[in-house]
C-alpha cells in the first residue's frame, strides 16, 4: 500500500520501522 506521496506504508516484513517513520499514528491501527 502506498500513501499519497508514493511512500511505502505497509511494506514491512518483521520490521515496523518504515511504517513508523512514515506514519506513526498508522502503527496503532496496524496492531
PDB file of N, CA, C and O in Angstrom:
ATOM      1  N   UNK A   1       0.844  -1.199   0.000  1.00  0.00           N
ATOM      2  CA  UNK A   1       0.000   0.000   0.000  1.00  0.00           C
ATOM      3  C   UNK A   1       0.883   1.253   0.000  1.00  0.00           C
ATOM      4  O   UNK A   1       1.894   1.304   0.699  1.00  0.00           O
ATOM      5  N   UNK A   2       0.499   2.249  -0.778  1.00  0.00           N
ATOM      6  CA  UNK A   2       1.294   3.473  -0.861  1.00  0.00           C
ATOM      7  C   UNK A   2       0.452   4.672  -0.437  1.00  0.00           C
ATOM      8  O   UNK A   2      -0.748   4.724  -0.705  1.00  0.00           O
ATOM      9  N   UNK A   3       1.086   5.625   0.221  1.00  0.00           N
ATOM     10  CA  UNK A   3       0.338   6.815   0.627  1.00  0.00           C
ATOM     11  C   UNK A   3       0.310   7.821  -0.518  1.00  0.00           C
ATOM     12  O   UNK A   3       0.784   7.522  -1.614  1.00  0.00           O
ATOM     13  N   UNK A   4      -0.230   8.991  -0.281  1.00  0.00           N
ATOM     14  CA  UNK A   4      -0.386   9.992  -1.336  1.00  0.00           C
ATOM     15  C   UNK A   4       0.957  10.453  -1.891  1.00  0.00           C
ATOM     16  O   UNK A   4       1.037  10.920  -3.027  1.00  0.00           O
ATOM     17  N   UNK A   5       2.001  10.321  -1.095  1.00  0.00           N
ATOM     18  CA  UNK A   5       3.319  10.771  -1.533  1.00  0.00           C
ATOM     19  C   UNK A   5       4.088   9.663  -2.242  1.00  0.00           C
ATOM     20  O   UNK A   5       5.209   9.878  -2.703  1.00  0.00           O
ATOM     21  N   UNK A   6       3.480   8.467  -2.330  1.00  0.00           N
ATOM     22  CA  UNK A   6       4.131   7.368  -3.032  1.00  0.00           C
ATOM     23  C   UNK A   6       5.108   6.610  -2.153  1.00  0.00           C
ATOM     24  O   UNK A   6       5.894   5.803  -2.648  1.00  0.00           O
ATOM     25  N   UNK A   7       5.064   6.861  -0.867  1.00  0.00           N
ATOM     26  CA  UNK A   7       5.977   6.156   0.038  1.00  0.00           C
ATOM     27  C   UNK A   7       5.343   4.865   0.521  1.00  0.00           C
ATOM     28  O   UNK A   7       4.130   4.803   0.721  1.00  0.00           O
ATOM     29  N   UNK A   8       6.156   3.834   0.709  1.00  0.00           N
ATOM     30  CA  UNK A   8       5.626   2.549   1.150  1.00  0.00           C
ATOM     31  C   UNK A   8       5.211   2.618   2.616  1.00  0.00           C
ATOM     32  O   UNK A   8       5.993   3.027   3.474  1.00  0.00           O
ATOM     33  N   UNK A   9       3.975   2.215   2.893  1.00  0.00           N
ATOM     34  CA  UNK A   9       3.476   2.251   4.259  1.00  0.00           C
ATOM     35  C   UNK A   9       3.484   0.857   4.881  1.00  0.00           C
ATOM     36  O   UNK A   9       4.025   0.646   5.966  1.00  0.00           O
ATOM     37  N   UNK A  10       2.873  -0.085   4.171  1.00  0.00           N
ATOM     38  CA  UNK A  10       2.703  -1.406   4.771  1.00  0.00           C
ATOM     39  C   UNK A  10       3.617  -2.441   4.129  1.00  0.00           C
ATOM     40  O   UNK A  10       3.255  -3.612   4.015  1.00  0.00           O
ATOM     41  N   UNK A  11       4.808  -2.002   3.709  1.00  0.00           N
ATOM     42  CA  UNK A  11       5.755  -2.949   3.131  1.00  0.00           C
ATOM     43  C   UNK A  11       6.770  -3.348   4.200  1.00  0.00           C
ATOM     44  O   UNK A  11       7.979  -3.277   3.983  1.00  0.00           O
ATOM     45  N   UNK A  12       6.268  -3.761   5.333  1.00  0.00           N
ATOM     46  CA  UNK A  12       7.161  -4.158   6.410  1.00  0.00           C
ATOM     47  C   UNK A  12       7.009  -5.651   6.667  1.00  0.00           C
ATOM     48  O   UNK A  12       5.897  -6.157   6.814  1.00  0.00           O
ATOM     49  N   UNK A  13       8.144  -6.353   6.721  1.00  0.00           N
ATOM     50  CA  UNK A  13       8.106  -7.791   6.997  1.00  0.00           C
ATOM     51  C   UNK A  13       9.027  -8.072   8.172  1.00  0.00           C
ATOM     52  O   UNK A  13      10.216  -8.334   7.992  1.00  0.00           O
ATOM     53  N   UNK A  14       8.475  -8.015   9.368  1.00  0.00           N
ATOM     54  CA  UNK A  14       9.279  -8.256  10.551  1.00  0.00           C
ATOM     55  C   UNK A  14       9.883  -6.965  11.096  1.00  0.00           C
ATOM     56  O   UNK A  14      10.358  -6.928  12.231  1.00  0.00           O
ATOM     57  N   UNK A  15       9.865  -5.912  10.288  1.00  0.00           N
ATOM     58  CA  UNK A  15      10.395  -4.637  10.767  1.00  0.00           C
ATOM     59  C   UNK A  15       9.352  -3.556  10.534  1.00  0.00           C
ATOM     60  O   UNK A  15       8.929  -3.323   9.402  1.00  0.00           O
ATOM     61  N   UNK A  16       8.943  -2.903  11.607  1.00  0.00           N
ATOM     62  CA  UNK A  16       7.883  -1.907  11.510  1.00  0.00           C
ATOM     63  C   UNK A  16       8.448  -0.494  11.472  1.00  0.00           C
ATOM     64  O   UNK A  16       7.708   0.479  11.611  1.00  0.00           O
ATOM     65  N   UNK A  17       9.763  -0.383  11.282  1.00  0.00           N
ATOM     66  CA  UNK A  17      10.402   0.929  11.230  1.00  0.00           C
ATOM     67  C   UNK A  17       9.906   1.789  10.065  1.00  0.00           C
ATOM     68  O   UNK A  17       9.610   2.966  10.269  1.00  0.00           O
ATOM     69  N   UNK A  18       9.806   1.235   8.842  1.00  0.00           N
ATOM     70  CA  UNK A  18       9.346   2.039   7.693  1.00  0.00           C
ATOM     71  C   UNK A  18       7.963   2.637   7.927  1.00  0.00           C
ATOM     72  O   UNK A  18       7.728   3.809   7.633  1.00  0.00           O
ATOM     73  N   UNK A  19       7.059   1.834   8.452  1.00  0.00           N
ATOM     74  CA  UNK A  19       5.702   2.306   8.695  1.00  0.00           C
ATOM     75  C   UNK A  19       5.707   3.362   9.789  1.00  0.00           C
ATOM     76  O   UNK A  19       5.023   4.380   9.692  1.00  0.00           O
ATOM     77  N   UNK A  20       6.488   3.103  10.829  1.00  0.00           N
ATOM     78  CA  UNK A  20       6.522   4.011  11.962  1.00  0.00           C
ATOM     79  C   UNK A  20       7.116   5.369  11.570  1.00  0.00           C
ATOM     80  O   UNK A  20       6.695   6.410  12.074  1.00  0.00           O
ATOM     81  N   UNK A  21       8.093   5.342  10.669  1.00  0.00           N
ATOM     82  CA  UNK A  21       8.751   6.588  10.271  1.00  0.00           C
ATOM     83  C   UNK A  21       7.879   7.406   9.327  1.00  0.00           C
ATOM     84  O   UNK A  21       7.947   8.635   9.316  1.00  0.00           O
ATOM     85  N   UNK A  22       7.054   6.716   8.531  1.00  0.00           N
ATOM     86  CA  UNK A  22       6.194   7.410   7.571  1.00  0.00           C
ATOM     87  C   UNK A  22       4.942   7.943   8.255  1.00  0.00           C
ATOM     88  O   UNK A  22       4.614   9.124   8.144  1.00  0.00           O
ATOM     89  N   UNK A  23       4.254   7.063   8.959  1.00  0.00           N
ATOM     90  CA  UNK A  23       3.013   7.474   9.617  1.00  0.00           C
ATOM     91  C   UNK A  23       2.910   6.806  10.987  1.00  0.00           C
ATOM     92  O   UNK A  23       2.358   5.712  11.104  1.00  0.00           O
ATOM     93  N   UNK A  24       3.435   7.454  12.014  1.00  0.00           N
ATOM     94  CA  UNK A  24       3.437   6.896  13.375  1.00  0.00           C
ATOM     95  C   UNK A  24       2.042   6.551  13.866  1.00  0.00           C
ATOM     96  O   UNK A  24       1.877   5.558  14.574  1.00  0.00           O
ATOM     97  N   UNK A  25       1.031   7.340  13.512  1.00  0.00           N
ATOM     98  CA  UNK A  25      -0.306   7.109  14.037  1.00  0.00           C
ATOM     99  C   UNK A  25      -0.959   5.912  13.349  1.00  0.00           C
ATOM    100  O   UNK A  25      -1.927   5.353  13.865  1.00  0.00           O
ATOM    101  N   UNK A  26      -0.437   5.516  12.192  1.00  0.00           N
ATOM    102  CA  UNK A  26      -0.989   4.356  11.498  1.00  0.00           C
ATOM    103  C   UNK A  26      -0.524   3.070  12.160  1.00  0.00           C
ATOM    104  O   UNK A  26      -1.168   2.030  12.021  1.00  0.00           O
ATOM    105  N   UNK A  27       0.596   3.134  12.883  1.00  0.00           N
ATOM    106  CA  UNK A  27       1.153   1.948  13.516  1.00  0.00           C
ATOM    107  C   UNK A  27       0.152   1.362  14.507  1.00  0.00           C
ATOM    108  O   UNK A  27       0.048   0.142  14.638  1.00  0.00           O
ATOM    109  N   UNK A  28      -0.571   2.213  15.192  1.00  0.00           N
ATOM    110  CA  UNK A  28      -1.552   1.746  16.160  1.00  0.00           C
ATOM    111  C   UNK A  28      -2.685   1.009  15.460  1.00  0.00           C
ATOM    112  O   UNK A  28      -3.214   0.030  15.987  1.00  0.00           O
ATOM    113  N   UNK A  29      -3.053   1.477  14.281  1.00  0.00           N
ATOM    114  CA  UNK A  29      -4.134   0.848  13.532  1.00  0.00           C
ATOM    115  C   UNK A  29      -3.710  -0.519  13.020  1.00  0.00           C
ATOM    116  O   UNK A  29      -4.527  -1.435  12.922  1.00  0.00           O
ATOM    117  N   UNK A  30      -2.424  -0.655  12.691  1.00  0.00           N
ATOM    118  CA  UNK A  30      -1.913  -1.923  12.174  1.00  0.00           C
ATOM    119  C   UNK A  30      -1.920  -2.979  13.267  1.00  0.00           C
ATOM    120  O   UNK A  30      -2.278  -4.132  13.028  1.00  0.00           O
ATOM    121  N   UNK A  31      -1.524  -2.578  14.461  1.00  0.00           N
ATOM    122  CA  UNK A  31      -1.523  -3.522  15.560  1.00  0.00           C
ATOM    123  C   UNK A  31      -2.955  -3.855  15.933  1.00  0.00           C
ATOM    124  O   UNK A  31      -3.187  -4.644  16.849  1.00  0.00           O
TER     125      UNK A  31
END
